[in-house]
Amino acid sequence: MLTYSDLKKGVKIILDGQPYELLETNFMKKAQRRPVIQTKIKNLITGNVVGRNFQQGDVFEEPDLEKIKAKFIYAHRERFFFSQENEPAKRFELTSEQIGPHAKFLKQNQAVDVLLFNGGIINIALPIKIQLRVKEAPPGIVGDRAQGGNKIVTLETGAKINAPLFIKTDDIIEINTETEEYVRRI
């Protein structure tokens, strides 16, 4: 059992029978009132993020989450197909709503972690940093270079992100999947 004082970023709890992950926590105490923790929590099944306050007496259950390794095979009509890493015959599929915005960074044969809750697959977790090839990159604009410039590039998966002006087509770049931002050129 988790208590009020255990609520920190990254902790997973069960609310209303569903697993949630704490994204942000902020301790707040007003004069002559009970202290409150303001949080932003993410439903691990639906991906919805909501704000919620917790009081001192609140007690939480820890979810029994299990992680297994899997490999992304292909996508077809908003459905994404995976297989277990050690047993390719064991396949499963998830919809784009279940995966959320990180679906645009999936490429064939990419390893992912699959989250299991009560024996059922609820979501996947991409590695924090992945490397993708740049498919399209417009040329950098010649002119004022006092500040570092950015341009929008298209990656091999079809995702579009901001990247520095020196990135060219066929470069391999590293992307942070949590912030969806450029990290470095490989």
C-alpha positions in Angstrom: 0.0 0.0 0.0 1.2 3.5 -0.8 0.4 6.5 1.3 0.1 10.2 0.6 3.9 10.7 1.3 4.9 8.1 -1.4 3.4 10.1 -4.2 6.2 11.2 -6.5 6.8 11.5 -10.2 6.9 8.1 -11.9 5.0 6.2 -9.2 2.2 4.0 -10.4 -1.1 3.6 -8.5 -4.5 2.1 -8.9 -7.5 4.5 -8.9 -11.1 3.4 -9.7 -9.7 -0.1 -10.7 -7.4 1.3 -13.4 -3.6 1.8 -13.3 -2.3 5.4 -13.4 1.2 6.9 -13.5 2.0 10.2 -11.7 3.5 12.7 -14.2 3.7 15.7 -12.0 3.4 16.3 -8.2 3.2 19.6 -6.4 2.9 19.9 -2.6 0.6 22.7 -1.6 -0.3 24.0 1.8 -2.5 27.0 2.5 -2.9 28.7 5.9 -5.0 26.7 8.3 -5.9 24.0 5.8 -4.8 20.5 5.3 -1.8 20.0 3.0 -2.7 18.8 -0.5 -0.7 17.2 -3.3 -1.8 18.4 -6.7 -0.9 15.9 -9.4 -1.2 15.2 -13.1 -1.8 11.5 -13.6 -1.9 9.4 -16.8 -4.2 6.5 -17.3 -2.0 3.7 -18.5 -4.9 2.0 -20.4 -6.4 4.9 -22.2 -3.5 7.4 -22.2 -5.7 10.2 -20.8 -4.0 12.8 -18.6 -6.0 14.4 -15.8 -5.3 16.6 -12.8 -6.2 15.3 -9.4 -5.7 16.4 -5.8 -4.9 14.0 -3.0 -5.4 14.6 0.8 -3.3 13.3 3.7 -5.4 10.4 4.6 -5.5 8.9 1.1 -4.1 5.4 0.6 -3.3 3.7 -2.7 -2.8 0.3 -4.1 0.2 -0.5 -6.3 -0.7 -2.0 -9.7 0.7 -5.4 -10.5 2.3 -4.4 -13.8 4.5 -6.8 -15.8 6.8 -5.9 -18.6 7.7 -8.2 -21.5 9.9 -7.5 -24.5 8.2 -7.4 -27.9 9.1 -6.4 -31.5 7.0 -4.1 -33.7 6.2 -5.9 -37.0 4.0 -3.6 -39.1 1.0 -1.1 -39.1 -2.1 -1.4 -41.2 -5.1 1.0 -41.0 -4.5 2.4 -37.5 -3.7 -1.0 -36.1 -0.2 -1.9 -35.0 1.0 -5.5 -34.9 3.6 -6.8 -32.5 5.2 -10.2 -31.6 6.9 -11.3 -28.5 10.7 -11.1 -28.8 11.5 -14.7 -27.9 8.4 -16.2 -29.5 7.5 -14.7 -32.9 4.4 -16.8 -33.2 2.8 -15.1 -30.3 1.4 -11.9 -31.9 -0.9 -9.2 -30.7 -2.3 -5.9 -32.0 -3.0 -2.5 -30.5 -4.9 0.4 -31.9 -3.5 3.9 -32.4 -5.7 5.2 -29.6 -4.1 2.7 -27.2 -0.5 3.6 -28.2 -1.1 7.3 -28.3 1.1 9.9 -29.9 4.2 7.7 -29.8 2.9 5.6 -32.6 4.5 7.9 -35.1 8.0 6.8 -33.9 7.5 3.1 -34.5 9.6 1.5 -37.2 9.8 -2.2 -38.3 11.7 -4.6 -36.0 11.9 -2.0 -33.2 12.1 -3.4 -29.7 9.5 -2.1 -27.2 8.4 -2.9 -23.7 4.8 -4.2 -23.4 2.9 -3.4 -20.2 0.6 -6.2 -18.9 -2.1 -5.4 -16.2 -4.2 -8.3 -14.8 -3.0 -10.6 -17.6 -4.0 -8.2 -20.4 -1.9 -6.0 -22.7 -2.6 -2.4 -22.0 0.1 -0.4 -23.7 3.7 -0.3 -25.0 6.7 1.8 -23.8 9.2 3.0 -26.4 12.8 3.5 -25.5 13.4 7.0 -24.3 15.9 7.7 -27.2 15.6 6.2 -30.6 17.5 6.7 -33.9 15.6 7.4 -37.1 16.7 8.4 -40.7 15.7 11.7 -42.1 13.6 11.2 -45.2 13.0 14.8 -46.2 14.8 17.9 -45.0 14.3 21.3 -46.7 17.5 23.3 -47.3 18.6 25.7 -44.6 17.7 29.4 -45.3 20.7 31.6 -45.9 20.6 34.8 -43.9 20.5 35.8 -40.3 22.4 33.2 -38.3 22.7 35.1 -35.0 20.3 32.6 -33.4 20.3 28.9 -34.1 17.6 28.1 -36.6 15.2 25.2 -36.8 13.4 23.6 -39.7 10.8 20.8 -39.8 12.1 17.5 -41.1 10.2 14.3 -42.0 11.5 11.1 -40.6 11.4 7.5 -42.1 8.3 6.8 -40.0 6.4 9.8 -41.3 6.8 11.8 -38.1 7.7 15.5 -38.4 9.9 17.2 -35.8 11.9 20.4 -35.5 15.6 19.9 -36.1 18.6 22.3 -36.6 19.4 23.8 -40.0 22.4 21.6 -40.6 20.4 18.3 -40.7 20.2 16.9 -44.3 18.3 14.1 -46.0 19.6 10.6 -45.1 21.1 11.8 -41.8 20.4 9.6 -38.8 19.3 11.6 -35.8 18.4 10.7 -32.2 15.0 11.7 -30.9 13.7 11.8 -27.3 10.3 10.0 -27.5 9.0 11.6 -24.3 9.5 15.2 -25.4 9.3 14.4 -29.2 12.4 16.6 -29.7 15.7 16.3 -31.6 18.6 15.3 -29.4 21.7 14.9 -31.7 22.9 13.8 -35.1 24.6 10.3 -35.2 
